[in-house]
Amino acid sequence: MNFNTVAQLSVHNGESLKLSQHLKALSVQNVLVVSDQGILAAGLLDAPLTRLKREGVKATLDTSVQSDPSEHTILALAQHARQLKIDGVVGFGGGSSMDAAKLVALLAHPDQNQTIEQMYGVNQITGSRLPLVQVPTTAGTGSEVTPVAIVTRPDQTKSGVVSAKLIADIALLDASLTLGLPRHITAETGIDAMVHAIEAYTSKRLKNPISDMHAIKALQLIHKALPKTLKNGADQAARSDMLLGACLAGQAFANAPVAAVHALAYPLGARYHLAHGLTNALVLIKVLEFNLSHASSLYAELFAALEPDQARGQSVEKQAAMLIELLQTHISESGIKTRLRDHGVLEEDLGGLARDAMQQTRLLINKPRELSEADARRIYAEVW
C-alpha cells in the first residue's frame, strides 16, 4: 500500500498572505502566479501580490487560464514562464488554474525535454519540475493535493497527466478566499468534492485504509457544511470545513482513483464547456444507481458514517439506497438544474458522448461495475 500527498499543508485563515514566506522556504525568488480573470476581478490576488512585492519576491501574474484549460493555453503559459526565467510557480484559483500551474512547473523547468503529448497518461513524466505552491479558492477539486492535471486537447477530448511529480510542495488552505464564492459555484464544487470521496471509497483499484479514512472524513465535513454555506455564504466556519473536506477528498482520490462518474462527466465538459462540478452532479445519481448491485455494502458504510442514527437497524440495501437519496437531496437543495437539456446538451449528441466516455480508460478501470458504451448511452439518456 502506498499513500502519497503534499509535503506541507497549511490550514489557516489568512494563510495566503504568508505566501512569500513559503516561497522563500523553497528558495523561490522569481515566481509565476497562474490564475484566471475571475479571481483577478474578485480582488483575491490584490493582498497576496502586494505582500510578495513588499517582501522581496518578484511575482508575475498570468490570468490567461480558462475553464478546462486547453493544450494551447498550457503551452502559451509555459512559454511565458520560460521567457521570464522563473524559478517557481503558484497556482491560485480553482482546479483549472491549479492544474495549469502543475504543467507549467513541469514544462518550464530548464532541463525538461518532454513535450506535453509525451506526458499524457499515468507515470509518463521523466523530467523534473520547478517548485510549486497551490492556493485553492474553491472548495471542490482538491487539485492542490492531487497528482493529476486535466487538459482539453485540440479534438475537444480531455486527457490527464498523472504523476506523483505533480503533487505540490506546499498547499495553502485559506478559507477567507472562498467567502465570496457565488452560490451556484459553492454548490457545484461541493458536490464535486463529495463525488471525489465516494468514488475513492468505492474504487476497485488502490482503495486502502488511509484513503478510506480521508474519504469518510471529507464526506462528513461536506455533508454538514454544504447546506450551511448555501444558506449563508459568509459562514466562515462552514467555509473552512468545506475547504478542508475538499482537500481530504482530493487526498483520497489522489491515491484511490475516481471512476465512472468522472468518465461520463468529462465529455460533457469537453464538448459543452460545462463546469466540472456541474457535470459530475448531472450524472452522479444515475451512475450510483447503476453501481448499486456491486457497491451496496460500501454505499451502506458511507451512509452509516454520515447518518448513524438513521442507519441503525436498516439493511445494507436500505442504507445504500438512503445514501443515494441523501445525495439527491443535496443536489436538489443546491438548486442545480439536473437535466442535460437544461444546459444545452443535444439529444443527438448522446451517442457521441457515450463513445467519448469509453475513451476514459484511465478512469473506467477503477469502476466497481463493468460499464459498456450502451450503458453509458442509457445513463446519458436517463438524465437528458
Sequence and secondary structure as in RCSB ss.txt:
>XXXX:A:sequence
MNFNTVAQLSVHNGESLKLSQHLKALSVQNVLVVSDQGILAAGLLDAPLTRLKREGVKATLDTSVQSDPSEHTIL
ALAQHARQLKIDGVVGFGGGSSMDAAKLVALLAHPDQNQTIEQMYGVNQITGSRLPLVQVPTTAGTGSEVTPVAI
VTRPDQTKSGVVSAKLIADIALLDASLTLGLPRHITAETGIDAMVHAIEAYTSKRLKNPISDMHAIKALQLIHKA
LPKTLKNGADQAARSDMLLGACLAGQAFANAPVAAVHALAYPLGARYHLAHGLTNALVLIKVLEFNLSHASSLYA
ELFAALEPDQARGQSVEKQAAMLIELLQTHISESGIKTRLRDHGVLEEDLGGLARDAMQQTRLLINKPRELSEAD
ARRIYAEVW
>XXXX:A:secstr
      SEEEE TTGGGGHHHHHHHTT  EEEEE BHHHHHTTTTHHHHHHHHHTT EEEEE B  SS BHHHHH
HHHHHHHHHT SEEEEEESHHHHHHHHHHHHHTSTT    HHHH EES   S    EEEEESSSS  GGG SEEE
EE TTS EEEEE GGGS SEEEE GGGGTT  HHHHHHHHHHHHHHHHHHHH SSS  HHHHHHHHHHHHHHHHH
HHHHHH TT HHHHHHHHHHHHHHHHHHHHS   HHHHHHHHHHHHH   HHHHHHHHHHHHHHHHHHHHHHHHH
HHHHHH HHHHTT  HHHHHHHHHHHHHHHHHHHT    GGGGT  GGGHHHHHHHHHT HHHHTT SS   HHH
HHHHHHHH 
